[in-house]
Amino acid sequence: MKSILKYSTQDGHKRSLINLYVLHSLHREPKTGYDLLKEIEELTKGVWVPSKGTIYPMLRQLEEQGIIVPQETGARAKTIYALTENGETALTEMKERRHQSHENVQIIRNIHTEIFGEGRASLAENVWEIWDYIRDHSHDKQKRAQEILMQCKDDLRELGEEGETVE
């Protein structure tokens, strides 16, 4: 069974979205578990923050797998984690399989549309869907899609110049 919030490496190892984000974040710079919690809280605008009971066991598991390594102990005995070479490889492999992310988002969007109806689709959702249609096409088809989008942009600009406003 496919999990819509899990991502696979080439060898079939599954990683959760939060796991993938931790690797991504540690790729940018080494951090403590607390730093990761605060970063996720900021990223989600406080809507979702993993508990300490989620993040610290995950960090221990990643360490046991050789994906991250405690780099140093900072002030107040806080462990600072860094990505290992194996961690960099795992992150690169998952990013190369980013089509999984697009497929997962489409599944979530389909469920959302089923519940709330197509009429509620936002402009951003429609743009995402357009991207999803053209992302895997050949260079020539992407070039043609670019031409279509430029024409659409011009049409929308003209529409805005007609002087109508939304009340």
C-alpha positions as a Python dict, from the first residue, in 0.01 Angstrom:
ca = {
    (1, 'M'): (0, 0, 0),
    (2, 'K'): (131, 343, -94),
    (3, 'S'): (161, 604, 178),
    (4, 'I'): (97, 955, 47),
    (5, 'L'): (341, 1111, 291),
    (6, 'K'): (630, 867, 236),
    (7, 'Y'): (912, 895, -15),
    (8, 'S'): (1132, 614, -143),
    (9, 'T'): (1499, 599, -221),
    (10, 'Q'): (1625, 397, -518),
    (11, 'D'): (1680, 96, -291),
    (12, 'G'): (1318, 115, -175),
    (13, 'H'): (1386, 261, 170),
    (14, 'K'): (1085, 470, 277),
    (15, 'R'): (1121, 806, 448),
    (16, 'S'): (845, 1028, 582),
    (17, 'L'): (794, 1387, 470),
    (18, 'I'): (924, 1513, 805),
    (19, 'N'): (1225, 1283, 774),
    (20, 'L'): (1295, 1420, 427),
    (21, 'Y'): (1261, 1776, 556),
    (22, 'V'): (1511, 1708, 838),
    (23, 'L'): (1766, 1583, 583),
    (24, 'H'): (1699, 1887, 365),
    (25, 'S'): (1743, 2123, 659),
    (26, 'L'): (2063, 1957, 782),
    (27, 'H'): (2197, 1974, 426),
    (28, 'R'): (2183, 2353, 455),
    (29, 'E'): (2358, 2362, 793),
    (30, 'P'): (2406, 2151, 1107),
    (31, 'K'): (2136, 2199, 1373),
    (32, 'T'): (2006, 2076, 1705),
    (33, 'G'): (1676, 1895, 1744),
    (34, 'Y'): (1536, 2209, 1906),
    (35, 'D'): (1649, 2417, 1606),
    (36, 'L'): (1463, 2176, 1376),
    (37, 'L'): (1145, 2198, 1585),
    (38, 'K'): (1154, 2579, 1577),
    (39, 'E'): (1227, 2583, 1204),
    (40, 'I'): (930, 2355, 1130),
    (41, 'E'): (707, 2565, 1354),
    (42, 'E'): (809, 2877, 1158),
    (43, 'L'): (771, 2702, 822),
    (44, 'T'): (417, 2585, 907),
    (45, 'K'): (330, 2916, 1077),
    (46, 'G'): (269, 2722, 1397),
    (47, 'V'): (-4, 2506, 1244),
    (48, 'W'): (198, 2190, 1295),
    (49, 'V'): (502, 2124, 1509),
    (50, 'P'): (627, 1770, 1564),
    (51, 'S'): (658, 1675, 1928),
    (52, 'K'): (992, 1609, 2097),
    (53, 'G'): (874, 1247, 2108),
    (54, 'T'): (876, 1249, 1728),
    (55, 'I'): (1187, 1447, 1640),
    (56, 'Y'): (1442, 1307, 1888),
    (57, 'P'): (1373, 935, 1821),
    (58, 'M'): (1387, 1016, 1448),
    (59, 'L'): (1726, 1183, 1493),
    (60, 'R'): (1853, 879, 1688),
    (61, 'Q'): (1726, 647, 1413),
    (62, 'L'): (1893, 856, 1140),
    (63, 'E'): (2215, 848, 1342),
    (64, 'E'): (2195, 468, 1377),
    (65, 'Q'): (2146, 442, 999),
    (66, 'G'): (2458, 652, 938),
    (67, 'I'): (2255, 928, 771),
    (68, 'I'): (2341, 1196, 1029),
    (69, 'V'): (2614, 1231, 1286),
    (70, 'P'): (2642, 1429, 1607),
    (71, 'Q'): (2892, 1693, 1507),
    (72, 'E'): (2944, 1857, 1842),
    (73, 'T'): (2774, 1933, 2166),
    (74, 'G'): (2676, 2295, 2188),
    (75, 'A'): (2585, 2510, 2485),
    (76, 'R'): (2381, 2338, 2759),
    (77, 'A'): (2474, 1993, 2622),
    (78, 'K'): (2264, 2029, 2305),
    (79, 'T'): (2371, 1791, 2032),
    (80, 'I'): (2429, 1948, 1693),
    (81, 'Y'): (2360, 1712, 1401),
    (82, 'A'): (2513, 1717, 1055),
    (83, 'L'): (2441, 1517, 741),
    (84, 'T'): (2690, 1243, 655),
    (85, 'E'): (2798, 1151, 304),
    (86, 'N'): (2537, 871, 314),
    (87, 'G'): (2281, 1131, 420),
    (88, 'E'): (2373, 1357, 128),
    (89, 'T'): (2334, 1060, -107),
    (90, 'A'): (1994, 964, 39),
    (91, 'L'): (1871, 1324, 9),
    (92, 'T'): (1992, 1352, -350),
    (93, 'E'): (1823, 1022, -443),
    (94, 'M'): (1492, 1133, -294),
    (95, 'K'): (1509, 1472, -465),
    (96, 'E'): (1575, 1297, -796),
    (97, 'R'): (1251, 1107, -739),
    (98, 'R'): (1053, 1426, -683),
    (99, 'H'): (776, 1302, -912),
    (100, 'Q'): (659, 1107, -605),
    (101, 'S'): (592, 1436, -431),
    (102, 'H'): (387, 1566, -723),
    (103, 'E'): (190, 1240, -733),
    (104, 'N'): (128, 1256, -357),
    (105, 'V'): (9, 1617, -375),
    (106, 'Q'): (-223, 1523, -660),
    (107, 'I'): (-373, 1243, -450),
    (108, 'I'): (-435, 1486, -165),
    (109, 'R'): (-581, 1739, -410),
    (110, 'N'): (-815, 1473, -553),
    (111, 'I'): (-942, 1393, -204),
    (112, 'H'): (-983, 1764, -129),
    (113, 'T'): (-1174, 1819, -454),
    (114, 'E'): (-1398, 1520, -383),
    (115, 'I'): (-1490, 1666, -44),
    (116, 'F'): (-1517, 2035, -131),
    (117, 'G'): (-1587, 2027, -503),
    (118, 'E'): (-1396, 2153, -805),
    (119, 'G'): (-1553, 2497, -778),
    (120, 'R'): (-1349, 2563, -467),
    (121, 'A'): (-1014, 2510, -638),
    (122, 'S'): (-793, 2811, -580),
    (123, 'L'): (-584, 2986, -839),
    (124, 'A'): (-272, 2835, -681),
    (125, 'E'): (-419, 2485, -711),
    (126, 'N'): (-494, 2546, -1078),
    (127, 'V'): (-141, 2671, -1142),
    (128, 'W'): (-2, 2363, -964),
    (129, 'E'): (-219, 2141, -1184),
    (130, 'I'): (-92, 2317, -1498),
    (131, 'W'): (264, 2256, -1382),
    (132, 'D'): (177, 1892, -1318),
    (133, 'Y'): (51, 1855, -1676),
    (134, 'I'): (368, 1989, -1839),
    (135, 'R'): (655, 1893, -1606),
    (136, 'D'): (738, 1560, -1769),
    (137, 'H'): (698, 1664, -2133),
    (138, 'S'): (981, 1692, -2383),
    (139, 'H'): (1169, 2017, -2430),
    (140, 'D'): (966, 2095, -2746),
    (141, 'K'): (634, 2044, -2567),
    (142, 'Q'): (752, 2251, -2273),
    (143, 'K'): (847, 2527, -2515),
    (144, 'R'): (499, 2513, -2667),
    (145, 'A'): (344, 2515, -2318),
    (146, 'Q'): (550, 2826, -2241),
    (147, 'E'): (405, 2995, -2550),
    (148, 'I'): (51, 2905, -2439),
    (149, 'L'): (117, 3040, -2089),
    (150, 'M'): (262, 3365, -2227),
    (151, 'Q'): (-54, 3412, -2436),
    (152, 'C'): (-264, 3340, -2129),
    (153, 'K'): (-64, 3598, -1933),
    (154, 'D'): (-124, 3857, -2206),
    (155, 'D'): (-498, 3777, -2207),
    (156, 'L'): (-515, 3814, -1829),
    (157, 'R'): (-327, 4145, -1846),
    (158, 'E'): (-582, 4272, -2103),
    (159, 'L'): (-864, 4154, -1880),
    (160, 'G'): (-718, 4358, -1595),
    (161, 'E'): (-686, 4664, -1816),
    (162, 'E'): (-1059, 4656, -1890),
    (163, 'G'): (-1105, 4838, -1562),
    (164, 'E'): (-1331, 4595, -1380),
    (165, 'T'): (-1271, 4552, -1011),
    (166, 'V'): (-1390, 4291, -766),
    (167, 'E'): (-1621, 4417, -494),
}
